[in-house]
Amino acid sequence: MVSESQSKDSQGSKGQGKEMVLSSAAKKWKDFKSTLTRQFILPFANEKEKLKEPPQLYNFIEKSEWDAFVASRLSPDFEVVHSKQSQRREKCEYNHRLSKKGTLVWRINWKKPCPVKKSIDLCYGRRQEKINRETSLIQRLQRRQN
C-alpha cells in the first residue's frame, strides 16, 4: 500500500518531469524560429521572391504558415524589437548568460566552502583545487622525466 507522502512525491516528480519536457520543447521551438529568421528570412529581406516558398530543408512547413511567419518577421514591430535586442547584445561583455545575479555573485559563490562533505568533488572551488594539484603533479613528473 502506498502512503500519501509517497504518492505526493511521485506526483511531484511527474509534474517536474512534465515541466522539464515542456521547458525543453519551448526552448527548441524558440531556437527553431530564431534559426529560420536568421538564416532564411533576414538575409533575404530585400529579395521577396526568395521568401515566397519555405526552405527545402524544412519542407514540412506549409506555405500559409510560412507566409504568416515571414510577414511577422518582416513587420515593423519585429524590426523594432530585433534592433533593440541587437543593441543590447552588443553591450554584453561576455558571450554567455550567467543568470539574473551576474558575474559578481557567481564569483562570490565560486569561492564558498563546500556545504556537502561527502561529495567534495562536486563543489567547484575544491574541485578546481584538486585539478590544480593533479596538474602540478603531472608537471613535476614530466620535469623529472626530462
ChimeraX attribute file (.defattr): number of C-alpha atoms within 10 A of each C-alpha:
attribute: neighborCount
match mode: 1-to-1
recipient: residues
	/A:1	3
	/A:2	6
	/A:3	7
	/A:4	9
	/A:5	9
	/A:6	10
	/A:7	11
	/A:8	11
	/A:9	11
	/A:10	12
	/A:11	12
	/A:12	12
	/A:13	12
	/A:14	12
	/A:15	12
	/A:16	12
	/A:17	12
	/A:18	12
	/A:19	12
	/A:20	12
	/A:21	12
	/A:22	12
	/A:23	12
	/A:24	12
	/A:25	12
	/A:26	12
	/A:27	12
	/A:28	12
	/A:29	12
	/A:30	12
	/A:31	12
	/A:32	12
	/A:33	13
	/A:34	13
	/A:35	12
	/A:36	18
	/A:37	17
	/A:38	12
	/A:39	11
	/A:40	16
	/A:41	23
	/A:42	15
	/A:43	10
	/A:44	14
	/A:45	14
	/A:46	10
	/A:47	11
	/A:48	11
	/A:49	9
	/A:50	13
	/A:51	18
	/A:52	12
	/A:53	16
	/A:54	22
	/A:55	16
	/A:56	8
	/A:57	7
	/A:58	9
	/A:59	10
	/A:60	9
	/A:61	14
	/A:62	11
	/A:63	13
	/A:64	11
	/A:65	11
	/A:66	16
	/A:67	16
	/A:68	11
	/A:69	17
	/A:70	22
	/A:71	14
	/A:72	13
	/A:73	19
	/A:74	15
	/A:75	11
	/A:76	11
	/A:77	10
	/A:78	13
	/A:79	13
	/A:80	11
	/A:81	10
	/A:82	13
	/A:83	11
	/A:84	11
	/A:85	11
	/A:86	11
	/A:87	10
	/A:88	10
	/A:89	12
	/A:90	10
	/A:91	8
	/A:92	10
	/A:93	7
	/A:94	10
	/A:95	8
	/A:96	7
	/A:97	9
	/A:98	11
	/A:99	9
	/A:100	7
	/A:101	8
	/A:102	10
	/A:103	13
	/A:104	9
	/A:105	12
	/A:106	12
	/A:107	10
	/A:108	9
	/A:109	12
	/A:110	15
	/A:111	12
	/A:112	12
	/A:113	13
	/A:114	17
	/A:115	9
	/A:116	10
	/A:117	10
	/A:118	8
	/A:119	9
	/A:120	15
	/A:121	16
	/A:122	13
	/A:123	17
	/A:124	16
	/A:125	16
	/A:126	17
	/A:127	14
	/A:128	14
	/A:129	12
	/A:130	14
	/A:131	12
	/A:132	12
	/A:133	12
	/A:134	12
	/A:135	12
	/A:136	12
	/A:137	12
	/A:138	12
	/A:139	12
	/A:140	11
	/A:141	11
	/A:142	10
	/A:143	9
	/A:144	8
	/A:145	7
	/A:146	5
